[in-house]
């Protein structure tokens, strides 16, 4: 009786072990490099259309403004790297905006 259970569970355990091993190997192979090891860093990107964008890339203390299309990549500008401005941290409250909008348009116009 125990031999039957072993014959049924052993292949299942082997398959599960192979899945776990493959997941570990994929995770190990696709680890991102540390920031100190990267030579290029994308600082910002702006989409201009479905297949066009402008990208700000930092390379060796220089900022390169690059135009990227489906068929080519063009360097537009090169400047020394500078500290990036901080993003505006003010939160946008949708409820208060909607309430103020409704109050403004409920009042009769003069």
C-alpha positions as CSV (number, residue, x, y, z in Angstrom):
1,X,0.0,0.0,0.0
2,X,2.8,2.5,0.9
3,X,4.6,1.5,-2.3
4,X,1.5,2.7,-4.3
5,X,1.6,6.1,-2.6
6,X,5.3,6.5,-3.2
7,X,4.9,5.7,-6.9
8,X,2.2,8.3,-7.2
9,X,3.9,11.0,-5.1
10,X,7.5,10.7,-6.3
11,X,6.9,11.9,-9.8
12,X,4.8,14.8,-8.5
13,X,7.6,15.8,-6.0
14,X,10.1,15.6,-8.8
15,X,8.1,17.9,-11.1
16,X,7.5,20.4,-8.3
17,X,11.3,20.4,-7.5
18,X,12.1,21.0,-11.1
19,X,9.6,24.0,-11.2
20,X,11.1,25.5,-8.1
21,X,14.7,24.9,-9.4
22,X,13.8,26.5,-12.8
23,X,12.2,29.6,-11.0
24,X,15.3,30.0,-8.8
25,X,17.6,29.7,-11.9
26,X,15.6,32.3,-13.9
27,X,15.6,34.7,-10.9
28,X,19.3,34.3,-10.5
29,X,20.1,34.9,-14.2
30,X,17.9,37.9,-14.6
31,X,18.9,39.9,-11.5
32,X,19.4,43.6,-12.4
33,X,22.8,45.0,-12.0
34,X,23.6,47.4,-9.2
35,X,23.6,51.2,-10.0
36,X,27.4,51.3,-9.7
37,X,27.9,48.8,-12.4
38,X,25.6,50.4,-15.0
39,X,27.2,52.7,-17.6
40,X,23.9,54.3,-18.8
41,X,20.9,55.4,-17.0
42,X,17.6,56.6,-18.4
43,X,16.6,59.7,-16.5
44,X,13.4,60.6,-18.3
45,X,11.3,59.8,-21.3
46,X,8.6,61.6,-23.2
47,X,6.3,60.0,-25.7
48,X,5.6,62.0,-28.8
49,X,3.5,59.5,-30.6
50,X,2.8,55.8,-30.9
51,X,6.4,55.0,-32.0
52,X,8.3,58.2,-31.3
53,X,9.8,59.4,-28.0
54,X,12.5,61.7,-26.6
55,X,14.7,60.1,-24.0
56,X,17.1,61.7,-21.5
57,X,20.1,59.3,-20.9
58,X,23.0,59.9,-18.5
59,X,26.3,58.5,-19.7
60,X,29.6,59.1,-17.9
61,X,28.5,62.4,-16.4
62,X,26.9,63.7,-19.6
63,X,23.2,63.9,-20.4
64,X,22.2,62.9,-23.9
65,X,18.9,64.0,-25.3
66,X,18.0,61.3,-27.8
67,X,15.2,61.0,-30.3
68,X,13.9,57.5,-30.8
69,X,11.7,56.3,-33.6
70,X,10.8,52.9,-35.0
71,X,13.6,53.1,-37.5
72,X,16.4,55.1,-36.0
73,X,17.9,56.8,-33.0
74,X,19.3,60.4,-33.2
75,X,21.3,62.3,-30.7
76,X,19.7,65.8,-30.3
77,X,21.7,67.4,-27.5
78,X,24.5,66.7,-25.1
79,X,25.0,68.7,-21.8
80,X,26.8,68.1,-18.5
81,X,24.7,66.1,-16.0
82,X,22.8,68.2,-13.4
83,X,20.7,67.3,-10.4
84,X,17.2,66.6,-11.3
85,X,14.4,68.8,-9.9
86,X,12.2,67.3,-7.2
87,X,8.8,66.3,-8.3
88,X,5.8,68.2,-7.0
89,X,4.7,66.2,-4.0
90,X,1.3,68.0,-3.5
91,X,-1.5,65.5,-3.7
92,X,-4.5,66.1,-5.9
93,X,-7.8,65.5,-4.1
94,X,-10.3,64.5,-6.7
95,X,-13.3,64.8,-4.3
96,X,-12.5,68.4,-3.3
97,X,-11.9,69.4,-7.0
98,X,-15.2,67.9,-8.0
99,X,-17.0,69.6,-5.1
100,X,-15.6,73.0,-5.9
101,X,-16.4,72.5,-9.6
102,X,-20.0,71.6,-8.8
103,X,-20.4,74.6,-6.4
104,X,-19.0,77.0,-9.1
105,X,-21.4,75.8,-11.8
106,X,-24.5,75.6,-9.5
107,X,-24.3,79.3,-8.8
108,X,-26.2,81.4,-11.4
109,X,-24.0,83.5,-13.6
110,X,-24.2,87.3,-13.3
